[in-house]
Amino acid sequence: MTDKRRSSRRNDRTPFYETPRERRSTQIIAETHQSIRTLETSRPYTPANAHRTLLTGAKSTSSRPPSVYSIGQRQFVDDLSRPESSSSSSGLPMPPPRLAPIKSSSSDVTMATTTSDLVVVGAGNGTLQPRPPPGTKPTYRRGAASGGRTRRKPVAEIAEEDGGGARRALSAGSAGAAPSPLPKPPAPTVTRSPKIQRSSRIDGVNVTAMFDERVQPLLDFVDPRADRGRLYEVVDRLYGALEEAGMLGRGAGKKRWTVLKTIFKLLDVADDRLLVKVSRLILALDVSGNNLMNVCKLLFKLSKTESNDLVFREEGLCANLLTVVKTANPIKYCEALIYCIGTLKLLSGNSLLQRELADLKAIQTLAKLMANINEIKSGDEGKNLSAYTVHLLVQVTATLRNLADVGSRKEQFVSSGAIESLCPLMTFFKHDVDLMLNVSRILSKLTQQSACKAALSQIPTAFKSMLNLLSFHIANQDLVVRLCFVLGNLTVRDDAIRTAIFFDCQGMDVLMNVFRTYAKLDEQNDDDQSVASPTTEGQSKSEAVLVKLIRVIANLSVHPDVGSVIACSEPCVELLMQILANKEASVAEELVLNTIATINNLSYYNISESIIVAKQDFITELLANVLLNDNMEIMAETFRVFGNLSRSKEVRAILANKKVDRMMITVLDSGRRDVVYAACGVLVNMMADVEHWKTLRDERGPEKLTDVLRDFGRADWQLAALVGKILSNYCREMTSSSEWLGENEAINLMNLLSDLLDEKTALTVVENDLPDQTLDFVRQSWQDDFCPVARKLLAEIEASYSELEPL
């Protein structure tokens, strides 16, 4: 080729990235995704509460239900004869009346004192009856159906008729011997139709007959002083008998109170498993009023002991508690629900019970309760809600917070409407910090899943409510950091959400207020380390807020309409530069990394009004100092910023003066694709200036770039194209490729480019490992990104290459 033709070709060539050229939209999108990015971060850590309590801290200003109380037999009342607890004029429930202990006998039941007093009455039916104390006269009981009096035979007469069997029973149950086993329940004497068996209420005659036949014999065994194992069996058998007879709920009529009054005696027994069993039966008998509240208090007290989790699970209490949540009116039974759901909250901290509650549709049940309260609050009945309602919602949201950890059940938050029910709480009850913290913790977990983010984005008031909370609770660092994390999650991918927050909600004003507040607080913390409150990651709380907040700004700026406005915001850019100037990457790595990434996104918008462009020289100086820290993540992010800023010749001069270009050539053999890619983006622009070519040659740049092309080319055609652009810019004044590149490097590079331009050899390696859709994308990238650059570079080298050795 003549010198004239070479000169003509050189004059037609312009450096890559120096002169913009028209590109298809797919190319623009591909480059954009490489140049600006959304940021990820870890969810704020919430340590498990080591103390199982009803309410945490003292943040709420409203009155609180008692956390310390005594529950026993005397707290339970006859709910058939006594009115339910009323409410005071303030809306708070009145305290339960103080009652004398329930007596251990009634007009129609004679209780045995010990298990050894129990004998079999009548050999024919095996019915259990108590033994009269020695020296007493025979007792009588009313007939079940006729209402007459029948004589109960003395023990001696029973023993004679039984042929000594009763005496053997007494002997077996005497002191020092194990108690005899409970007899099998007698065969039913009343034939019930299938309809009666399924019914929760049956006629009075059948109730009385079945009660006397199946239930009363078991009640006769109930004695608080009896053996624990025997009492477990009695209560279990009693539950089963009532369930089989259709007498759970209110199906036993007036006999229901006989059962309750008898089993209440066991509430003073200091045995947690027995108390759980008894409580389950009490709930199954559909108690109300003070009895409902007290049994919920009792269960909450039992659930405070972590070892009882297994007992609750084995006894199946979760289903009974959820039934209470489904049926209890939140106005009338607010306090009872607090303890009921407080129990569920503590139990849901157990991973096994979490899954069980999810399977029992606890999320749907609690979501429905929240929706009910929101509806009441927004209507005329809102004034009737108890002052305790906010504490009830604290228990509800704390339970949902635990259930949000069950990954396979997170879709239930969408299908149940739980997300829609959470959002109004941020308006109705925004003053309560504990409740708002729970809501933010739930949303922190849910917004890490795309379906939940989509559901939240469909709620018109959601974004505005969160921004209002940020302003209202700006001093509460725990709440602010979680709300910023949620907003960051929402803005990761959805352009509609970005524009809604930025334009429709004027969200940047709120975010900048938070930015200024916590930047100042963090600066004070740096001056006085004694006031800094560290998180588990070693960050101060103010620093943790800044990490999450800056991530929101970075994610918002991905949208071109939003990003171009933020790039022109001097207060925002000044605060970002302040962090770079004051923070050491070795101490505040995530904060520095997020700050650089945000500057990178903003530097993408090369507009005349951009504050980034106006201050690019100073920013370059700051970032060059950051590179002194040996951190590859920060290095890659910094190189990305330089890739945008180095469009300016002045910036390129600063980089060369700071020897940043040499550092980028050095990392070409680091093996880190992200670092290599970012470095290559800067080197493309650096090679636009003739004065920087010598540095590339001195640092063996062509050889290293050939290695990058060989190592990464087939896996990343965009990176391969960048390598081609660097070498094309470097070679555009080349007269002899052997001299310019080196004899061996020129030959190696020509052979490699020839192989990579051959579709068979270029794409065969990945064809068998990729699905068709991905392979199409790879082929398009090879054709559109790499081939045009590689063909020009190969032609340039071949035209300047001569096999004749120089004299």
C-alpha positions in Angstrom: 0.0 0.0 0.0 1.4 3.4 -0.9 2.0 6.1 1.7 -0.7 8.3 0.0 -3.3 5.6 0.5 -2.2 5.0 4.1 -2.5 8.8 4.7 -5.9 8.9 3.1 -7.1 6.0 5.3 -5.7 7.6 8.4 -7.5 10.8 7.7 -10.8 9.0 7.3 -10.4 7.3 10.7 -11.6 9.0 13.9 -10.9 7.6 17.4 -13.6 5.4 18.8 -15.9 7.2 21.3 -14.6 10.6 20.2 -17.3 11.2 17.6 -20.7 9.8 18.3 -22.3 7.8 15.6 -25.9 6.6 14.9 -26.7 3.3 16.5 -29.7 1.0 16.6 -31.8 1.2 19.8 -30.7 -2.3 20.8 -27.1 -1.1 20.8 -28.0 2.0 22.8 -29.7 -0.1 25.4 -26.8 -2.5 25.6 -24.4 0.3 26.2 -26.6 2.0 28.7 -26.9 -1.1 30.7 -23.1 -1.3 30.8 -22.7 2.3 31.7 -25.3 2.9 34.4 -26.5 0.4 36.9 -28.9 -0.1 39.7 -27.5 -1.0 43.1 -28.2 -3.9 45.4 -27.5 -3.9 49.2 -28.2 -6.1 52.2 -31.5 -5.8 54.1 -31.1 -3.9 57.4 -30.4 -6.4 60.2 -33.0 -6.9 62.9 -31.7 -9.1 65.7 -34.1 -11.6 67.2 -35.7 -10.4 70.5 -34.0 -12.5 73.1 -36.8 -11.6 75.6 -40.2 -12.9 74.6 -42.4 -9.8 75.4 -45.7 -8.5 74.4 -44.6 -5.0 73.5 -41.0 -3.8 72.9 -39.5 -0.6 74.4 -41.6 2.3 75.4 -41.9 4.1 72.1 -45.6 4.3 72.0 -47.3 7.1 73.7 -50.7 5.4 73.9 -51.8 3.3 76.9 -50.7 -0.3 77.0 -52.2 -3.6 78.0 -50.6 -5.2 81.0 -47.6 -7.4 80.4 -47.5 -8.7 84.0 -50.5 -10.5 85.4 -51.6 -13.6 87.3 -53.8 -16.2 85.7 -55.5 -19.1 87.6 -58.8 -20.7 88.4 -60.2 -17.6 90.1 -59.8 -15.4 87.1 -62.3 -17.4 85.1 -66.0 -16.7 85.6 -69.3 -18.3 84.8 -70.0 -16.9 81.4 -73.5 -18.2 81.4 -74.6 -16.2 84.3 -72.2 -13.2 84.5 -72.2 -10.3 82.0 -69.1 -9.8 79.8 -66.6 -7.2 80.7 -67.8 -3.8 79.6 -65.7 -0.9 78.3 -65.1 2.3 80.0 -66.0 5.7 78.5 -62.4 5.9 77.3 -62.9 2.9 75.2 -60.5 0.7 77.3 -61.8 -2.6 78.6 -62.7 -2.6 82.3 -60.5 -4.9 84.5 -62.1 -8.3 85.3 -63.9 -8.6 88.6 -62.1 -10.3 91.4 -63.9 -13.5 92.2 -63.8 -16.1 94.9 -62.3 -19.5 93.8 -64.8 -21.8 92.1 -65.9 -24.5 94.5 -64.8 -28.1 93.7 -68.3 -29.6 93.8 -71.8 -28.9 92.4 -75.3 -30.1 92.9 -75.1 -32.9 90.4 -71.4 -33.8 90.4 -69.6 -35.5 93.3 -65.8 -35.2 92.7 -63.3 -37.9 93.7 -60.5 -36.6 95.8 -57.8 -38.9 94.5 -57.4 -41.5 91.7 -57.5 -44.2 94.3 -61.1 -43.3 95.2 -62.3 -44.3 91.8 -64.1 -47.6 91.4 -66.2 -49.3 88.7 -69.9 -49.0 89.4 -71.8 -51.9 87.9 -70.1 -54.8 86.1 -72.4 -54.5 83.2 -71.6 -51.0 81.8 -68.2 -50.1 83.3 -69.3 -46.6 84.3 -66.8 -44.7 86.5 -68.1 -43.3 89.8 -66.3 -41.7 92.7 -65.9 -43.6 96.0 -67.6 -42.0 99.0 -65.3 -41.1 101.8 -65.2 -43.7 104.7 -68.0 -43.5 107.1 -70.4 -41.5 104.9 -73.9 -42.4 103.9 -74.7 -43.4 100.4 -75.2 -40.5 98.1 -77.8 -40.0 95.4 -77.8 -38.4 92.0 -80.7 -37.2 89.8 -81.7 -39.6 87.1 -80.5 -38.5 83.7 -83.9 -38.5 82.0 -86.7 -39.0 84.6 -85.5 -36.4 87.1 -86.0 -38.9 90.0 -83.5 -39.8 92.6 -81.6 -43.1 92.4 -79.6 -44.6 95.2 -75.8 -44.9 94.8 -74.7 -48.1 96.4 -72.0 -48.2 99.0 -68.6 -49.5 97.9 -69.0 -52.7 99.9 -72.2 -53.6 98.0 -70.6 -52.8 94.7 -67.7 -55.0 95.5 -70.0 -58.0 96.4 -71.9 -57.6 93.1 -68.7 -57.3 91.1 -67.2 -60.4 92.6 -64.3 -58.6 94.1 -63.3 -56.7 90.9 -63.9 -53.4 92.6 -61.7 -54.3 95.5 -58.9 -55.2 93.0 -59.3 -51.8 91.4 -59.0 -50.1 94.8 -56.0 -52.1 95.6 -54.3 -51.3 92.3 -54.8 -47.6 92.9 -53.6 -47.5 96.5 -50.5 -45.6 97.6 -47.3 -46.9 96.2 -48.9 -48.5 93.1 -49.4 -47.1 89.6 -53.0 -45.9 89.0 -55.2 -48.2 86.9 -55.7 -47.1 83.3 -58.8 -45.2 82.3 -61.6 -47.6 81.0 -62.5 -47.5 77.4 -65.4 -45.3 76.7 -68.8 -47.1 76.7 -70.6 -47.9 73.5 -73.2 -45.2 72.8 -76.7 -46.0 73.9 -78.3 -43.3 71.8 -78.3 -43.9 68.1 -77.5 -40.7 66.3 -78.1 -40.0 62.7 -75.2 -38.7 60.6 -76.8 -35.3 60.7 -76.7 -35.2 64.5 -73.1 -36.4 64.5 -72.1 -33.5 62.3 -74.2 -30.9 64.1 -72.7 -28.5 66.6 -76.0 -28.5 68.6 -78.4 -31.3 69.3 -81.7 -31.6 71.2 -81.7 -31.4 74.9 -82.6 -35.1 75.6 -79.7 -36.3 73.4 -77.3 -33.9 74.9 -78.2 -35.0 78.4 -78.0 -38.7 77.6 -74.7 -38.5 75.7 -73.2 -36.1 78.3 -74.1 -38.5 81.2 -72.8 -41.5 79.2 -69.6 -40.2 77.6 -68.6 -36.9 79.3 -69.6 -37.1 82.9 -67.5 -40.2 83.7 -64.4 -38.4 82.4 -65.2 -35.2 84.4 -65.3 -37.3 87.5 -61.6 -38.0 87.0 -60.7 -34.4 87.0 -58.7 -33.7 90.2 -55.8 -31.2 90.4 -54.0 -33.5 92.8 -54.0 -36.4 90.4 -51.1 -37.8 88.5 -50.0 -35.5 85.6 -50.0 -38.3 83.1 -53.5 -39.3 84.1 -54.7 -35.7 83.8 -53.2 -35.4 80.3 -55.1 -38.5 79.3 -58.4 -37.3 80.9 -58.2 -33.9 79.1 -57.4 -35.5 75.8 -60.2 -38.1 76.2 -62.6 -35.4 77.3 -61.8 -33.3 74.2 -62.3 -36.3 71.9 -65.6 -37.3 73.6 -67.0 -33.7 73.2 -65.8 -33.5 69.6 -67.3 -36.9 68.7 -70.6 -36.0 70.4 -70.8 -32.7 68.6 -70.5 -30.8 71.9 -67.6 -28.5 71.2 -68.4 -24.9 70.6 -71.8 -24.2 72.2 -73.2 -27.6 71.2 -73.4 -28.9 74.8 -76.0 -26.3 75.8 -76.0 -25.7 79.6 -73.9 -28.8 80.1 -71.0 -26.8 78.5 -70.7 -24.8 81.7 -70.4 -28.0 83.7 -67.4 -28.9 81.6 -65.8 -25.5 81.9 -66.4 -25.2 85.6 -64.7 -28.6 86.2 -61.7 -28.1 83.9 -61.1 -24.6 85.4 -59.9 -26.4 88.5 -56.8 -27.5 86.6 -55.7 -24.0 85.8 -53.9 -23.7 89.2 -51.8 -26.8 88.4 -48.1 -25.8 87.8 -47.7 -28.0 84.6 -47.3 -26.2 81.3 -48.4 -29.1 79.1 -51.5 -29.6 81.1 -52.3 -25.9 81.0 -51.9 -25.9 77.2 -54.2 -28.9 76.9 -56.8 -27.3 79.1 -56.6 -24.0 77.3 -57.1 -25.8 74.0 -60.3 -27.3 75.4 -61.5 -24.0 76.8 -61.0 -22.3 73.4 -62.8 -25.1 71.7 -65.8 -24.6 73.9 -66.2 -21.1 72.5 -65.7 -19.0 75.6 -66.3 -15.3 75.5 -65.9 -12.2 77.6 -63.3 -12.3 80.4 -62.9 -16.0 79.9 -61.7 -15.5 76.4 -59.3 -12.7 77.4 -57.9 -14.8 80.3 -57.3 -17.9 78.4 -55.5 -15.8 75.8 -53.4 -14.2 78.6 -52.6 -17.7 79.9 -51.5 -19.0 76.5 -49.4 -15.9 76.0 -47.7 -16.4 79.4 -47.0 -20.0 78.4 -45.6 -19.1 75.0 -43.0 -16.8 76.6 -41.1 -20.0 77.5 -39.3 -21.0 74.4 -39.2 -24.7 75.3 -43.0 -24.7 75.2 -43.0 -24.2 71.4 -42.9 -27.9 70.9 -45.8 -28.3 73.3 -48.0 -25.8 71.4 -47.1 -27.6 68.2 -47.9 -31.1 69.5 -51.2 -30.0 71.0 -52.2 -28.2 67.8 -52.9 -24.8 69.5 -52.2 -22.7 66.4 -55.5 -23.7 64.7 -57.5 -22.8 67.8 -55.8 -19.4 68.1 -56.4 -18.6 64.5 -60.1 -19.5 65.0 -60.2 -16.8 67.7 -58.6 -14.3 65.3 -61.2 -15.2 62.6 -64.3 -14.9 64.9 -63.5 -12.3 67.5 -64.7 -8.8 66.9 -61.7 -6.4 67.1 -63.8 -3.7 68.8 -65.3 -5.9 71.5 -62.4 -8.2 72.0 -59.4 -6.0 71.3 -57.5 -6.9 74.4 -58.1 -10.6 74.1 -56.9 -10.5 70.5 -53.7 -8.7 71.6 -52.8 -11.7 73.8 -54.0 -14.2 71.3 -52.0 -12.8 68.4 -49.1 -12.0 70.8 -49.0 -15.7 71.4 -48.9 -16.3 67.6 -46.1 -13.7 67.3 -43.9 -15.6 69.8 -44.7 -19.0 68.3 -44.0 -17.7 64.7 -40.4 -17.1 65.8 -40.0 -20.9 65.6 -39.1 -22.1 62.0 -41.3 -25.2 62.3 -44.3 -23.2 63.6 -43.7 -20.6 60.9 -44.4 -23.2 58.2 -47.3 -24.6 60.2 -48.9 -21.2 60.6 -48.4 -20.5 56.9 -50.1 -23.8 56.0 -53.0 -22.9 58.3 -53.4 -19.7 56.2 -52.4 -17.4 59.1 -51.3 -14.7 56.6 -54.8 -14.6 55.1 -56.4 -14.5 58.5 -54.3 -11.7 59.8 -54.7 -9.8 56.5 -58.4 -10.0 56.8 -58.2 -8.7 60.4 -56.1 -5.7 59.2 -58.6 -5.0 56.4 -61.4 -5.1 58.9 -59.7 -2.6 61.2 -58.9 -0.3 58.3 -62.5 -0.4 57.2 -63.7 0.4 60.7 -61.1 3.2 61.1 -62.2 4.9 57.9 -65.9 4.7 58.7 -68.3 5.9 61.4 -67.4 3.1 63.7 -63.8 4.3 63.9 -64.6 6.2 67.2 -65.5 2.9 68.8 -62.1 1.3 68.3 -60.2 0.8 71.6 -57.2 2.8 72.4 -55.5 -0.6 72.5 -56.1 -1.1 68.7 -52.6 0.1 67.8 -51.1 -2.5 70.1 -53.2 -5.1 68.5 -51.8 -4.1 65.1 -48.3 -4.2 66.5 -48.9 -7.9 67.3 -50.4 -8.6 63.9 -47.6 -7.0 62.0 -44.9 -8.6 64.2 -46.4 -12.0 63.4 -46.5 -11.2 59.7 -42.9 -10.0 59.9 -42.0 -13.5 61.1 -44.1 -15.2 58.5 -42.5 -13.1 55.7 -39.4 -15.2 56.3 -41.2 -18.3 54.9 -39.9 -17.9 51.3 -42.3 -20.3 49.7 -45.3 -18.5 51.2 -44.5 -14.9 50.3 -47.0 -15.0 47.4 -49.7 -15.4 50.1 -49.0 -11.7 51.0 -50.1 -10.8 47.5 -53.1 -13.2 47.1 -54.4 -12.5 50.6 -54.4 -8.7 50.1 -52.0 -8.3 53.1 -49.9 -5.8 51.1 -53.0 -3.7 50.4 -53.9 -3.8 54.1 -50.5 -2.7 55.3 -50.4 0.5 53.3 -53.4 2.3 55.1 -51.7 1.7 58.4 -49.0 4.1 57.4 -51.7 6.8 57.2 -54.1 5.9 60.0 -51.4 5.0 62.6 -48.3 6.8 61.4 -47.6 8.2 64.9 -46.9 4.8 66.4 -43.2 4.0 65.9 -43.4 0.3 66.9 -46.2 -0.3 64.4 -44.4 1.6 61.6 -41.2 -0.3 62.3 -43.0 -3.6 61.8 -44.6 -2.4 58.6 -41.3 -1.3 57.2 -39.7 -4.6 58.2 -42.4 -6.5 56.4 -42.0 -4.4 53.3 -38.2 -4.8 53.5 -38.6 -8.5 53.1 -41.4 -8.5 50.6 -40.0 -6.0 48.2 -37.1 -8.3 47.5 -39.6 -10.4 45.5 -40.8 -9.1 42.1 -44.5 -10.2 42.6 -44.7 -8.3 45.9 -43.1 -5.2 44.4 -45.6 -5.3 41.5 -48.5 -5.6 44.0 -47.2 -2.6 46.0 -46.7 -0.5 42.9 -50.4 -0.9 42.1 -51.5 0.9 45.3 -51.8 4.6 44.5 -51.0 5.9 48.0 -48.1 3.5 48.8 -45.2 5.7 47.6 -46.6 8.9 49.1 -47.3 7.2 52.4 -43.7 6.0 52.6 -42.3 9.4 51.7 -44.5 11.0 54.3 -43.3 8.6 56.9 -39.7 9.5 56.0 -40.4 13.1 56.7 -42.5 12.5 59.8 -40.0 10.1 61.5 -36.8 11.6 60.0 -35.0 11.4 63.4 -35.8 7.7 63.8 -32.8 6.0 62.2 -34.1 2.5 62.5 -37.3 3.4 60.6 -35.6 5.7 58.0 -33.0 3.1 57.0 -35.7 0.5 56.3 -37.9 2.8 54.4 -35.0 3.8 52.2 -34.2 0.1 51.7 -37.8 -0.5 50.5 -37.7 2.5 48.2 -34.4 1.2 46.8 -35.9 -2.2 46.1 -38.9 -0.6 44.4 -36.7 1.4 42.0 -34.4 -1.4 40.9 -36.1 -2.2 37.6 -39.4 -0.3 37.2 -39.3 2.9 35.3 -42.9 3.7 36.1 -42.1 3.6 39.9 -39.1 5.8 39.3 -41.1 8.5 37.6 -44.0 8.2 40.1 -41.7 8.7 43.1 -39.6 11.5 41.5 -42.3 13.4 39.6 -45.7 12.5 40.9 -44.7 12.4 44.6 -42.0 15.0 44.5 -39.9 12.4 46.2 -36.5 14.0 45.6 -37.4 16.9 48.0 -37.9 14.4 50.8 -34.8 12.3 49.9 -32.6 15.4 49.9 -33.9 16.5 53.3 -33.0 13.1 54.6 -29.6 13.3 52.8 -28.7 16.6 54.4 -29.8 15.5 57.9 -27.8 12.3 57.9 -24.8 13.6 56.1 -24.5 16.2 58.9 -25.2 13.6 61.6 -22.6 11.3 60.1 -20.0 14.1 60.0 -20.7 14.8 63.7 -20.2 11.1 64.4 -16.9 11.1 62.6 -15.8 14.0 64.8 -16.9 12.2 68.0 -16.8 8.4 67.7 -18.3 8.1 71.1 -21.8 9.1 69.9 -21.8 6.7 67.0 -24.2 3.8 67.4 -22.7 0.9 65.3 -24.8 -1.6 63.5 -23.9 -5.3 63.1 -22.0 -4.5 59.9 -19.7 -2.1 61.7 -21.4 1.0 60.3 -22.8 3.8 62.4 -26.6 4.1 62.1 -26.2 7.4 60.2 -23.8 5.8 57.8 -26.3 2.9 57.2 -29.0 5.4 56.4 -26.7 7.1 53.8 -25.9 3.8 52.2 -29.6 3.0 51.6 -30.5 6.5 50.7 -27.8 7.0 48.1 -28.9 3.6 46.6 -32.3 5.1 46.0 -30.8 8.1 44.2 -28.7 5.8 42.1 -31.6 3.6 41.1 -33.8 6.6 40.3 -31.1 8.1 38.1 -31.2 5.1 35.7 -34.4 6.7 34.1 -33.1 9.3 31.6 -35.7 11.9 32.5 -35.0 11.5 36.2 -31.2 11.1 35.9 -30.7 14.1 33.8 -32.5 16.3 36.4 -30.6 14.9 39.3 -27.3 15.4 37.5 -28.1 19.1 37.4 -28.8 19.2 41.2 -25.9 21.0 42.8 -27.0 20.2 46.4 -27.1 16.5 45.6 -23.7 16.4 43.7 -22.1 18.5 46.5 -23.1 16.0 49.1 -21.8 13.1 47.1 -18.5 14.9 46.6 -18.4 15.6 50.4 -18.6 11.9 51.1 -15.8 11.1 48.7 -13.7 13.8 50.3 -14.3 12.7 53.9 -14.7 8.9 53.8 -12.0 6.3 53.6 -12.9 3.4 51.5 -11.2 1.0 53.9 -13.5 2.2 56.7 -16.8 2.9 54.9 -16.5 0.6 51.9 -20.2 0.3 51.0 -20.9 4.0 51.4 -18.0 4.9 49.2 -18.9 2.3 46.6 -22.6 3.4 46.4 -21.5 7.1 46.2 -19.1 6.3 43.2 -21.8 4.2 41.5 -24.3 7.1 41.8 -21.8 9.6 40.4 -21.2 7.1 37.6 -24.9 7.0 36.7 -25.1 10.8 36.8 -22.0 11.2 34.7 -23.6 9.2 31.9 -25.8 12.3 31.1 -23.4 14.5 29.2 -25.5 17.6 29.2 -24.4 21.2 29.4 -26.3 21.9 32.7 -24.8 18.9 34.4 -23.1 19.7 37.7 -21.0 16.5 37.2 -19.7 17.9 34.0 -19.0 21.3 35.5 -17.0 19.7 38.4 -15.5 16.8 36.5 -11.9 17.9 37.1 -12.4 18.0 40.8 -14.3 14.7 40.8 -11.5 13.1 38.9 -9.0 14.2 41.4 -11.1 12.8 44.3 -11.6 9.5 42.5 -7.9 9.2 41.7 -7.2 9.4 45.4 -9.8 6.7 46.1 -7.9 4.3 43.9 -5.0 4.3 46.4 -7.1 1.8 48.3 -6.5 -1.7 47.1 -10.2 -2.7 46.6 -11.1 -4.3 43.3 -14.9 -3.5 43.6 -14.2 0.2 44.2 -11.6 0.2 41.4 -14.1 -1.2 38.9 -16.7 1.4 39.9 -14.2 4.2 39.7 -13.1 3.1 36.2 -16.7 3.2 35.1 -16.9 6.9 36.1 -13.6 7.6 34.3 -15.1 5.9 31.2 -17.7 8.6 31.1 -15.6 11.6 32.3 -12.7 10.7 30.0 -14.7 11.9 27.0 -13.1 15.2 28.1 -9.4 15.8 27.1 -8.8 17.7 30.3 -9.9 14.6 32.3 -7.6 12.4 30.2 -4.7 14.6 31.0 -5.4 14.4 34.8 -5.6 10.6 34.6 -2.3 10.5 32.8 -0.7 12.9 35.3 -2.0 10.7 38.2 -0.7 7.6 36.3 -4.2 6.1 36.4 -3.7 5.0 32.8 -0.8 2.8 33.8 -2.9 1.3 36.6 -5.6 0.4 34.1 -3.1 -1.3 31.8 -1.8 -3.3 34.8 -5.2 -4.7 35.7 -5.8 -6.1 32.2 -4.3 -9.3 33.4 -6.3 -9.4 36.7 -8.7 -12.0 35.5 -11.7 -10.0 36.7 -14.0 -9.4 33.8 -15.8 -6.5 35.4 -12.5 -4.7 36.2 -11.0 -5.4 32.8 -14.2 -4.2 31.0 -14.2 -0.9 33.0 -10.5 -0.4 32.3 -10.9 -1.0 28.6 -13.7 1.6 28.4 -11.3 4.2 29.7 -8.4 3.1 27.6 -10.5 3.5 24.4 -10.8 7.2 25.2 -7.1 7.5 26.4 -5.9 6.2 23.0 -7.7 9.1 21.3 -4.7 11.2 22.3 -1.4 10.6 20.5 0.5 11.6 23.6 -0.8 8.6 25.6 0.2 5.9 23.0 3.7 5.6 24.4 2.4 4.6 27.8 0.4 1.7 26.3 3.5 0.6 24.4 5.8 0.9 27.4 3.5 -1.1 29.6 3.2 -4.0 27.0 -0.4 -3.0 26.4 -0.9 -4.6 23.0 0.3 -7.9 24.3 -2.0 -7.8 27.3 -5.0 -6.7 25.1 -4.3 -9.7 22.8 -4.5 -11.9 25.9 -7.8 -10.3 27.0 -9.2 -10.9 23.5 -8.1 -14.6 23.6 -9.4 -15.2 27.2 -12.7 -13.3 27.2 -13.5 -12.8 23.5 -15.8 -15.7 22.9 -17.7 -15.2 26.2 -18.1 -11.5 25.9 -18.3 -9.9 22.4 -18.8 -6.4 23.9 -15.5 -6.6 25.7 -13.9 -8.0 22.6 -15.2 -5.0 20.7 -13.7 -2.6 23.3 -10.3 -4.3 22.9 -10.6 -3.8 19.2 -11.4 -0.2 19.6 -8.4 0.4 21.9 -6.0 -1.2 19.3 -7.7 0.6 16.4 -7.2 4.0 18.1 -3.7 3.1 19.0 -2.8 1.9 15.5 -4.4 4.7 13.5 -1.0 6.3 12.7 0.7 3.0 12.3 3.1 2.6 9.3 4.6 -0.8 10.2 2.6 -3.2 12.4 5.7 -5.2 13.2 7.3 -2.1 14.7 4.1 -0.7 16.2 3.0 -4.0 17.8 6.0 -6.2 17.7 6.6 -9.0 15.2 5.2 -11.8 17.2 2.3 -9.8 18.6 1.3 -8.6 15.1 1.2 -12.2 13.8 -0.6 -13.5 16.9 -3.2 -10.7 16.7 -3.9 -11.3 13.0 -4.4 -15.0 13.5 -6.7 -14.5 16.5 -8.8 -11.9 14.7 -9.1 -14.2 11.7 -10.4 -17.0 14.0 -12.8 -14.7 15.8 -14.2 -13.4 12.6 -15.0 -16.9 11.4 -18.5 -17.6 12.6 -17.9 -21.4 12.9 -14.8 -21.0 15.1 -16.1 -18.0 17.0 -19.5 -19.4 18.0 -19.0 -23.2 18.1 -17.6 -23.1 21.6 -20.8 -21.7 23.2 -23.4 -23.2 20.9 -23.9 -26.4 22.8 -24.0 -24.6 26.2 -26.7 -22.0 25.6 -30.4 -22.0 25.0 -31.6 -20.8 21.6 -32.7 -17.3 22.7 -29.4 -16.6 24.4 -27.4 -18.0 21.5 -29.3 -15.5 19.2 -28.3 -12.6 21.4 -24.7 -13.8 21.4 -24.7 -14.1 17.6 -26.2 -10.6 17.3 -23.6 -9.1 19.6 -20.8 -10.9 17.7 -22.2 -9.5 14.4 -23.1 -6.0 15.5 -20.5 -5.2 18.2 -17.4 -7.1 17.4 -17.2 -7.9 13.7 -17.2 -4.3 12.3 -14.4 -3.2 14.7 -12.4 -6.4 14.2 -12.6 -6.3 10.4 -11.2 -2.7 10.3 -8.5 -3.5 12.8 -7.4 -6.7 10.9 -7.3 -4.7 7.6 -5.2 -2.0 9.2 -2.7 -4.5 10.6 -2.5 -6.5 7.4 -2.0 -3.4 5.3 0.9 -2.3 7.5 2.5 -5.7 7.8 5.5 -6.7 5.7 7.1 -10.2 5.8 10.4 -8.6 4.8 12.7 -8.0 7.7 14.0 -4.4 8.0 17.7 -3.8 7.1 
